Amino acid sequence: MGVFDRLKKGLARTRERITSGFRSVLPFGKKIDDEVLEQLEETMLADDMGPATVMKLIDGVRGAWKAGTIKETQEIIPFLQEQIAAYWPSADRQLRFAESGPTVILVAGINGSGKTTSVAKLAKYLADSGKRVILGACDTFRAAAVEQLTIWSERTGVQIVKHQQGADPGAVAYDACEAAVAREADVLLIDTAGRLHTQDHLMRELNKIQRVVEKKIPGAPHEVLLVLDSTIGQNAVNQAKMFSEHVNVTGLFLAKLDGSAKGGIVVGIRDAIHVPVKFVGLGETPDDIEPFDPQTFVQALFAE
């Protein structure tokens, strides 16, 4: 099954809500008017895009209608697809690599979001692209997290730096940086402890890890990726906002986008925190990762 088909399957519930609503308010050949736009707005608000995003998109449709760019209802969906896809310019979606020395990527997210599995997928993806990758197992608080990442490192053939469960995450990060430099790694991928903004001690540990890598490797961390569970809707937006208040999130990894995801949330998050989606998870195996492609996403979101 290709990327489009897997996205289409995962977005089935969202698409069903969208397309069934659109069919009733956007019959073929009907002239656009204010009543159509009001009905369209109500339909879009029923999804997970969020009111601010919906208002922006509706304003765009209204502006195009007033300018004569679009005139009939069947032109609205292609227009929306183009507008939504433009939310993620290509340059924003690329990983930022260090000019010299190892690139350090911190991966954050709450427990249950699919964070550790996403780290494994990233490791495999980067290794398959020819990068020398080292994993730093800094999630030392959660039971079996180090063990889980160790199993993934063995499966993906990627080296790992780890301490015992309960060890100081900053110390693990320090050793991982040392190893990345000594072994001339291209990428150091650091798994951090799952945390909520209310867990101050864990947020402090995340900040401590940042400070450690900043001191050990110039310019690090080069990326801070936040893993979000795509199935939880507006809660994902709230999590994204919370993390962005504490750390400089540079990109999102949307996990579980194959499992009846609330697809409108992908758009809502972009509007809420202005951070690009860089990767999506489309299954449970290490190979089930894809760089985020907005064109494929919007096609799957609105597909019949």
Wavefront OBJ file of the C-alpha trace (Angstrom):
o trace
v 0.000 0.000 0.000
v 1.442 3.363 -1.053
v 1.754 6.535 1.017
v -1.406 8.058 -0.458
v -3.456 4.929 0.227
v -2.196 4.655 3.820
v -2.950 8.321 4.453
v -6.346 7.943 2.843
v -7.125 4.992 5.100
v -5.928 6.786 8.228
v -7.888 9.920 7.420
v -11.062 7.995 6.590
v -13.166 9.302 9.479
v -12.098 12.899 8.984
v -12.655 12.678 5.242
v -16.074 11.111 5.750
v -17.125 14.054 7.911
v -15.676 16.589 5.503
v -16.884 15.138 2.211
v -20.364 14.214 3.433
v -20.783 17.755 4.770
v -19.343 19.350 1.655
v -21.599 17.350 -0.658
v -24.650 18.826 1.049
v -23.459 22.443 0.957
v -21.419 22.399 -2.266
v -23.618 20.825 -4.954
v -22.079 20.895 -8.423
v -22.863 23.978 -10.484
v -24.314 26.145 -7.720
v -23.248 29.775 -7.596
v -21.263 30.783 -4.506
v -23.040 33.196 -2.180
v -22.917 34.249 1.468
v -25.290 31.455 2.489
v -22.999 28.841 0.913
v -20.021 30.270 2.773
v -21.897 30.231 6.087
v -22.835 26.571 5.581
v -19.269 25.773 4.545
v -17.945 27.411 7.690
v -20.268 25.338 9.884
v -19.195 22.161 8.110
v -15.483 22.918 8.538
v -15.911 23.777 12.211
v -17.176 20.225 12.752
v -13.663 18.984 11.938
v -10.546 19.455 14.097
v -9.000 22.381 12.244
v -9.971 24.816 14.977
v -12.000 28.030 14.671
v -9.054 30.328 13.924
v -7.930 28.149 11.023
v -11.452 27.824 9.658
v -11.945 31.598 9.781
v -8.726 32.123 7.849
v -9.659 29.573 5.181
v -13.196 30.927 4.828
v -11.827 34.449 4.467
v -9.600 33.131 1.679
v -12.548 31.531 -0.101
v -14.614 34.705 0.310
v -11.800 36.849 -1.056
v -11.368 34.607 -4.104
v -15.131 34.642 -4.732
v -15.320 38.453 -4.449
v -12.357 38.756 -6.817
v -14.032 36.431 -9.315
v -11.283 33.823 -9.075
v -13.849 31.186 -8.128
v -17.556 31.400 -8.929
v -19.206 27.998 -8.436
v -19.251 25.586 -5.522
v -17.256 22.808 -7.234
v -14.281 25.170 -7.374
v -14.098 25.539 -3.590
v -12.474 22.199 -2.683
v -9.571 22.551 -5.181
v -9.099 26.099 -3.893
v -9.010 24.891 -0.266
v -6.559 22.117 -1.159
v -4.203 24.670 -2.679
v -4.529 27.015 0.297
v -3.942 24.266 2.874
v -0.960 22.761 1.028
v 0.672 26.209 0.980
v 0.847 26.119 4.796
v 4.025 24.006 4.591
v 6.727 25.432 2.283
v 9.330 22.885 1.236
v 12.226 24.658 2.973
v 10.429 24.550 6.338
v 9.980 20.794 6.155
v 13.640 19.900 5.664
v 15.773 18.697 8.569
v 18.499 21.181 9.461
v 21.905 19.497 9.478
v 25.077 20.868 11.054
v 27.709 22.216 8.686
v 30.376 20.290 10.577
v 30.334 17.670 13.302
v 27.292 15.679 14.367
v 23.772 17.008 13.971
v 21.888 16.730 17.273
v 18.145 16.063 17.160
v 16.177 16.070 20.415
v 12.867 14.212 20.336
v 10.206 15.195 22.865
v 6.616 14.189 23.554
v 4.390 12.757 26.240
v 4.228 9.071 27.126
v 1.794 7.251 24.869
v 2.307 9.571 21.901
v 4.451 7.048 20.059
v 7.655 8.950 20.827
v 10.130 6.101 21.269
v 8.816 4.243 18.226
v 9.107 7.476 16.256
v 12.740 7.834 17.380
v 13.405 4.341 16.029
v 11.747 5.216 12.737
v 13.835 8.371 12.429
v 17.002 6.388 13.175
v 16.176 3.873 10.456
v 15.209 6.592 7.991
v 18.435 8.522 8.539
v 20.598 5.391 8.483
v 18.974 4.268 5.233
v 19.808 7.659 3.729
v 23.487 7.028 4.442
v 23.891 8.832 7.759
v 25.934 7.405 10.643
v 23.449 7.558 13.505
v 23.845 7.202 17.277
v 20.895 6.984 19.660
v 21.033 8.644 23.066
v 18.644 6.891 25.480
v 17.858 9.830 27.763
v 14.347 8.666 28.669
v 15.588 7.128 31.921
v 12.446 7.784 33.980
v 9.888 5.593 32.227
v 10.054 1.906 33.048
v 11.530 -0.132 30.174
v 12.090 2.918 27.941
v 15.832 2.270 27.673
v 15.184 -1.420 27.082
v 12.647 -0.610 24.384
v 15.041 1.738 22.586
v 17.820 -0.853 22.875
v 15.639 -3.405 21.094
v 14.892 -0.874 18.365
v 18.607 -0.058 17.992
v 19.345 -3.755 17.464
v 16.560 -4.100 14.910
v 17.643 -1.041 12.962
v 21.385 -1.642 13.265
v 22.029 1.731 14.919
v 24.450 2.285 17.812
v 23.074 3.347 21.191
v 24.478 5.133 24.246
v 22.596 4.305 27.439
v 22.769 4.128 31.234
v 20.596 2.246 33.679
v 16.952 3.165 34.273
v 16.745 6.080 36.692
v 20.135 7.476 35.676
v 20.718 11.197 35.189
v 19.476 12.064 31.668
v 22.021 14.873 31.453
v 24.836 12.400 32.051
v 23.512 10.152 29.288
v 23.322 13.144 26.945
v 26.906 14.076 27.840
v 28.185 10.577 27.068
v 26.129 10.420 23.883
v 27.666 13.683 22.676
v 31.143 12.398 23.482
v 30.448 9.200 21.553
v 28.961 11.047 18.586
v 32.061 13.220 18.259
v 34.558 10.398 18.895
v 32.872 8.023 16.435
v 32.361 10.777 13.854
v 28.608 10.243 13.740
v 26.526 12.295 11.341
v 23.470 12.404 13.592
v 22.923 12.066 17.335
v 19.262 11.288 17.972
v 18.264 11.847 21.608
v 15.121 10.312 23.095
v 13.977 12.442 26.044
v 11.590 11.548 28.862
v 7.879 11.744 28.140
v 6.556 14.761 29.965
v 3.706 17.209 30.389
v 4.079 20.919 30.962
v 2.772 20.370 34.505
v 5.660 18.042 35.317
v 8.174 20.720 36.192
v 10.959 18.319 37.142
v 10.773 16.641 33.738
v 10.701 19.976 31.927
v 13.795 20.962 33.878
v 15.464 17.730 32.797
v 14.653 18.513 29.163
v 16.170 21.973 29.562
v 19.198 20.399 31.245
v 19.701 18.046 28.290
v 19.541 21.039 25.970
v 22.197 22.849 27.985
v 24.455 19.783 28.001
v 24.368 19.337 24.234
v 24.782 23.087 23.687
v 28.042 22.992 25.642
v 29.357 19.798 24.064
v 28.474 20.378 20.403
v 28.418 23.865 18.828
v 25.009 24.897 17.521
v 23.239 21.942 19.121
v 20.476 20.976 19.291
v 19.968 21.576 15.605
v 16.417 20.249 15.697
v 13.853 19.714 18.454
v 11.119 17.451 17.128
v 7.856 17.081 19.025
v 5.981 13.809 18.569
v 2.198 14.163 18.648
v -0.494 11.507 18.528
v -2.596 12.362 15.462
v -5.683 10.609 16.815
v -6.296 12.914 19.803
v -7.538 16.008 17.975
v -7.468 19.328 19.797
v -5.484 17.804 22.664
v -2.565 17.607 20.233
v -2.829 21.364 19.667
v -2.795 21.945 23.415
v 0.268 19.736 23.835
v 2.056 21.545 21.014
v 1.364 24.914 22.635
v 2.542 23.689 26.050
v 5.826 22.290 24.763
v 6.495 25.383 22.680
v 6.341 27.472 25.851
v 9.219 25.496 27.350
v 11.425 24.422 24.441
v 12.209 25.719 20.975
v 10.269 23.159 18.948
v 11.504 23.250 15.341
v 9.365 20.525 13.808
v 6.600 18.016 14.385
v 6.467 14.262 13.950
v 2.831 13.220 13.648
v 2.512 9.636 14.848
v -0.397 7.276 14.188
v -1.532 9.109 11.072
v -2.584 5.715 9.736
v -5.022 4.985 12.561
v -8.222 6.968 12.011
v -6.403 10.213 12.641
v -8.222 13.490 13.146
v -6.684 14.972 10.035
v -7.888 18.523 10.419
v -5.619 18.826 13.425
v -2.599 18.829 11.118
v -3.792 22.179 9.786
v -4.865 23.477 13.185
v -1.470 22.876 14.765
v 0.278 24.782 11.985
v -1.884 27.812 12.673
v -1.547 27.487 16.446
v 2.242 27.348 16.812
v 3.645 28.006 13.306
v 5.871 24.925 13.453
v 6.104 22.721 10.347
v 5.266 19.036 10.178
v 8.453 17.247 9.105
v 7.564 13.558 9.379
v 4.515 11.337 9.707
v 4.199 7.845 11.116
v 2.087 5.457 9.059
v 2.358 2.135 10.907
v 4.198 0.171 13.572
v 7.385 -0.959 11.807
v 10.627 1.060 11.573
v 10.001 1.589 7.862
v 6.598 3.215 8.437
v 7.853 6.793 8.257
v 7.520 9.380 5.534
v 8.649 12.992 5.156
v 5.482 15.065 5.304
v 4.194 15.958 1.838
v 1.346 18.506 1.989
v 0.111 17.756 -1.529
v -0.334 14.067 -0.739
v -1.930 14.977 2.587
v -4.577 17.294 1.148
v -5.362 14.864 -1.660
v -5.928 12.103 0.902
v -7.904 14.432 3.168
v -10.402 15.363 0.447
v -10.333 12.157 -1.623
v -13.621 10.495 -2.519
l 1 2 3 4 5 6 7 8 9 10 11 12 13 14 15 16 17 18 19 20 21 22 23 24 25 26 27 28 29 30 31 32 33 34 35 36 37 38 39 40 41 42 43 44 45 46 47 48 49 50 51 52 53 54 55 56 57 58 59 60 61 62 63 64 65 66 67 68 69 70 71 72 73 74 75 76 77 78 79 80 81 82 83 84 85 86 87 88 89 90 91 92 93 94 95 96 97 98 99 100 101 102 103 104 105 106 107 108 109 110 111 112 113 114 115 116 117 118 119 120 121 122 123 124 125 126 127 128 129 130 131 132 133 134 135 136 137 138 139 140 141 142 143 144 145 146 147 148 149 150 151 152 153 154 155 156 157 158 159 160 161 162 163 164 165 166 167 168 169 170 171 172 173 174 175 176 177 178 179 180 181 182 183 184 185 186 187 188 189 190 191 192 193 194 195 196 197 198 199 200 201 202 203 204 205 206 207 208 209 210 211 212 213 214 215 216 217 218 219 220 221 222 223 224 225 226 227 228 229 230 231 232 233 234 235 236 237 238 239 240 241 242 243 244 245 246 247 248 249 250 251 252 253 254 255 256 257 258 259 260 261 262 263 264 265 266 267 268 269 270 271 272 273 274 275 276 277 278 279 280 281 282 283 284 285 286 287 288 289 290 291 292 293 294 295 296 297 298 299 300 301 302 303 304
